[in-house]
Amino acid sequence: MSVHVSPVPVTALPIPLSERAMGWVAAEWARWPLWLPVALGVGVLAYFGLRAEPALGWLALPWPLLAFAMLLRSRWLLTSAVLALLGAGALGFAAALFHAWIAAPLPELPRTASIVSGKVASVDLLPEGRRVVLDTPRLGDGPPLERQIRIRLRADDPARPAPGDVVAVRALVRPPMPPAYPGGFDFQRSAYFGGLAGSGFALNPAQILVQGDAPLFAGLRAAIEARITAALPGATGTVATALLTGSQSGIPAAALTDLRDAGLAHLLSVSGLHVAVVIGIGFVLLRAAIAAIPWLALRIDSKGGAALAGLVLGGAYTLLTGAGVPMVRSFVMAALVTLAVLTGRRALSPRALALAAGLVLLANPAALTGPSFQMSFAAVLALIAAAEALRGPSRTLRARGWHGRAALVVLGLVTTSLVAGAATTPFGLHHFGRLQLYGVVANGIAVPLTTFVVMPAGMLALFLMPLGLEGPALSVMGWGVDATLLTGRVVASWPGAALAAPPIPGWGLGVFALGLCWLCLWRLPWRWAGVPVMALGLLSGLLVVPPDILVAADGRMLALATPSGVLSERSSGANRLIRESWLRSWGEEGGLPLPRDGEAAHGAATCTMLACLLRPRPEAQAAILLRQPPREAPRPRRGPAPPPPPVLVETGCGQAAIMISLEPIRGRCRQTPHVDRISVWRDGAHAIWLTPAGVTILSDRAARGRRPWVPPEPVPRTQPQAEPPAETE
């Protein structure tokens, strides 16, 4: 059997293989480097999956592996490839460890309001008011912090701070919120790698102490947002701003919900479409200008010069929008295509995507755990694989004239929506717990509208802003945005447009991603082995038993999941975001409060004024929720309120598998474990499983372990005081 091998001869492979397998390996040999960023990502995940911080000596592990891979590549090709993959995995592990090592530690923030001052790094427009991000902030008279602080200004604040100004404001600042439940999204880890110390809200109007010079791109971004919102008021302007600058903070909640439920939220994230339009406009304009001057056109390469100019514009636009993960990926791929144009070579899209993924992971390993990285690279990977598979039919349609090309455009739009939607839906389900059933229909209308009307008009408006002539272009963009919002509103109103569903667990998402890579990175029939792997990842939720009871880290809320729905007990100041996270984790739309007296959920909860017996399933063990006894005397009009009556342990001792209370439990009961306000104050949110065999308790501290972004265990004190959350209901 004769097999043509481009990179290496089959006889160079050091291990015996069957003739068919040998041919497949030889034919696929040029594709194995595409797995290097996959190995890099596995190493990053291995670091984040640890429960204790590894020693810095692990930083030296990748280099001998990569060195041996280079030395052996001339003779032992498979051995060299295996060492290279191991070295890439070790490099991802070391990159994450290095970024965690150089990051500034999270400071301890004051528990009371303080004067926060600092230089404005950026300003976000909100539906009500503004939000500023301060560089090197000071809290009172303390030293400047090495991290940023984000402050939401009052809605009636007359101050209009701009990037570069020095402001001072009295605010209540809180550290990043811990996970809503053990195993949930880690906001503290995201803030740790993002350089954020905390966030809060202003109690008084802000004062502009010094009007400074704005950083180039931050000031330009603020000026563009002001021009857009002045020309396009309301939701139209805020959505147009998001499309051009990436700032989504000002979009009204109703419009954002409609776009998400219709499956159009991805249009709001600046991504490859934006870079392509910017580079395309720059390329066309400069090449047309060169062609208009015959003397210049005969002496320079207009194609290469125009490509380079377009790349410069794309890089500037990437910096303008904040260099998000999709933008960096798109810009790196565009740079490789431009390099291929300048050198007269053909760019290989899968390798460009692999290089972009590797660079992003090395520069920001924590991005791998976020939905932006996962959904962006999954969509592009699937689209590249689909384009390779449909290359033959595309050529056939293109050869049939204008009607074939028209059919190719329609086929491309439908295929793009189907392929990108299928590749990103599991990631969206993992992070957001929602399924958009009519996303293909909505995207079939909104994507062409955005591609051919909204974005070209918006980019033209950006080019015309220095001349003050952006008005007509923004009007056209506004019409397109209004049509997109109408599409989202109509599709979101259809029955069952967005369904809540239990999210895919993290390990199941990893299995799906591995199967997706196997399907898309190879070209021969063995690629289809990735399909059952993807199916296993999609069905992984069936293998996970969700907790029966969740207790919030601030001790203000408890929820019980039953076959009839979710029941909750909330005290004053319960965090709305935590409640929504819990509902998403169970795949529920809403819940009901536990009754003050009586039964609920077909007997899953039986309550009195002093306690509730909680049994989510008839065969499961029961839990007792101890309630705060009512006050015997009314609260006085003046003076401090009397302390609340204690929750006595004798009320539930020995009567159930576990005792739970949203207040500290007074007394001792050795025969029954308990979770109370002291427990969550010390160890964070708790998850509880009730089974016929007994009870299982998992705290957030036990789930995350000792990591740099996890606050140390607090020092015990007589009466812990839970801090009010930033957003309450």
MOMOWO-V321379 format. One record per helix or strand. SS is the DSSP state (H for helix, E for strand). FROM is the first residue (numbers start at 1). TO is the last residue. If there is no record, write none. Layout:
{{SS:FROM:TO} {SS:FROM:TO}}
This chain:
{{H:10:12} {H:19:48} {E:52:52} {H:56:72} {H:77:102} {E:114:125} {E:130:139} {E:148:152} {E:166:174} {H:187:194} {E:196:202} {E:207:210} {H:216:231} {H:234:245} {H:253:261} {H:265:268} {H:272:291} {H:294:297} {H:302:320} {H:325:343} {H:349:363} {H:365:369} {H:371:389} {H:391:398} {H:402:432} {E:434:436} {H:439:465} {H:471:492} {E:498:500} {H:506:521} {H:525:538} {H:540:543} {E:549:551} {E:557:562} {E:565:570} {E:575:575} {H:576:586} {E:591:593} {E:598:600} {E:605:607} {E:611:614} {E:623:626} {E:647:648} {H:649:651} {E:658:661} {E:665:666} {E:673:675} {H:677:683} {E:686:691} {E:694:699} {H:700:704} {E:706:706} {E:728:728}}
